[in-house]
Amino acid sequence: MKRYARWFWVIGVTQLLMGCATVKPYEKENLADPIMTISADEALRELKWLEAREGSTGGAGGAGGGCGCK
């Protein structure tokens, strides 16, 4: 059992180290690519499914008590 525990520990530490990355300040502009921003159309679509999931409208800056009242 100790043998397996040691392998699980080694695999776990290896996975943790593989997930670490250092990003230099001049590389951050590549991460902030304009294609990654949410357009107004996508924001409205997300609001629609959020309202459908929550079962209410409003609450996104408008008046409403969460009961569907406006």
N, C-alpha and C positions, 0 to 999 in steps of 0.2 A: 504494500500500500504506500509506503514511503517513496518508492520508486515512481509511482504514478503522481503522487503529490508534487514531487520535484519537477516532473515534466510539465504539469499544469502550471506551476509557478514560473518556470522558464518561458513557456508559451505566453502566459499573461503579461510578464514584464516585456517581452518582445513586442507584443501588440501595443502596449502603452507607449513604448519608445517609437514605434513606427508612426503613431498618430501625432507626434510632436513636430511642429514646424515653426521656424522663425521667419517672420516677414519683415523685410527692411522697409523703411518709410517710402522709398521710391518705388517699391513693388506694390504698394497698396492701391495705386491708381488702376492697376490691372484688375484688382478685386472689385473696385467700384465702377465697373463698366456700365455705361448707360443702358445697355440691353437688359441688365438685371433689375432695373427699376420697374415698379408696378405702374402700368398705365391707368388712366381713369376708367377705361372699359373693364379692365381686370378688377379694379377696386369695386365697381358697381356689381360685377358678377359675384365677387366674394361677399359683399354685403347682402345680396339676395339669398345665397345659400346659408349665410349666418342667420338671417331672419327666419328662414324656413326651418333651420335646425332648432333655434331657440323657441320658435312658435310665437314670436312677437315681432312687432315693428317698432321703430323708434329706438331710442337709446344710443343712437350714433350721432349725437349732437342735437337731435330733435326732441320735442316733447313726447312723453309717453311713459307709462308706468310699468311696462313689461306685460300688460294684460292684452295688448293689441289695440288699446285705445290711442287715439291721436289727439 
